[in-house]
Amino acid sequence: MPTRTELVAELEALRRELAEARAQAGQPEPEHAGTPDESPEEETGEAHASPLSWAMSQLEDTELDTLAKQFIAELEDLHHDKPLVTVFAAFVLGYVLGRAR
């Protein structure tokens, strides 16, 4: 497993290559390019937060409700749109539940 210093050195090499490629393409450097030590997670104290809790914090309640309603509507229409997938899913679910005993 590579050490932190090896990873930082590789990251810097990749950033140099990216900067050279952008210079050749005529694109400006992004303004928010930070150093490897600058991490927004460390600043906010959320370094140990799970990805799920981070994703949930990014969604508003109305967005979450909308996504849940869309997901339920797609599940309800699944047997009309793709009956073979529904049959296969039922078979797999039955097999897994039967083997769980």
N, C-alpha and C positions, 0 to 999 in steps of 0.2 A: 504494500500500500504506500503511495507516495506521501511524502511529508508536506507540511504546510508551505515550507519555503520552496519546495519543488513546484508545487501548484501555483504559488504566487509568481515564480519566475516564468512558468509556462503561460500564465495569464498575461503577464506583461509582454511576452513575445507575441502573443496573439493580438493584443491591443496595438502593438507597433505595426503588425501586418495589416490590421484593419485600418489604421490611420494611413498607411501607405496606399492601400487600395482605394480609400476614400479620396486621397489627394490625387491619385491618377484619374478617378472618375469625376473629380471636380466637386465633390460633395463636402460641405463644411463639417467640422467636428461638432458633435452634440455638446450642448452647454452643461449638461448634468453628468458628465463623465467624472466619476469619483475614483478614489483610491481603493484598494482592496480592504483597507481597514475601516472605511466608512460604510457601515451597514445600517439601513433604516431599522432593522429589527433590534440592533443593539441600542439605538437611540431611544426607541419607544419602550424597551424592556420586554418585548414580545419574542425573544430569541428562542424560547422553548415552546411556543404555541404550536399546536398541531395544524397541518395544512387545512383540515376541515374547519377548524374554528376561524382560521384566517379567511377562508372562502365565505363562510357564513357572515362574517363581519363586513364583507364587501357588498353583500346583498341587502337591499332594503326590504322591509316587511312586504311592501306591495309587490316588489319584484319576485320575492319568494312565493307569495300567493299565486302570482301569475304563472310562474314556472311549475308549481305543483298542479295547477288546473290544466296546463298544457300537457303535462306528463300523464295525468289521469285520463284526459281525452284521447291521447295517443294509445294508451293501454286499452281503452274501451273500443277503439276502432281497429285494433291490431287483428282481431279475428276476422274482420271483414276485408282488410287490406292484404294481409299475409296469413292465410290459414295454415300453410305448412309450417311456418315459424311457430304458430300457436300450438300445433300438434306436437312438434318437436320439443317445445318448452314444457308442455304437460308431461311428455314422456320422461324427459330428464328430471323434472321435479319429482315425479312418481318413483323413478329409479333411485334418486338420492334419498328420498324419504324412506323407501323400502330398505335401503342399505344402512340407514342410520340406527336401526334397531340393534 
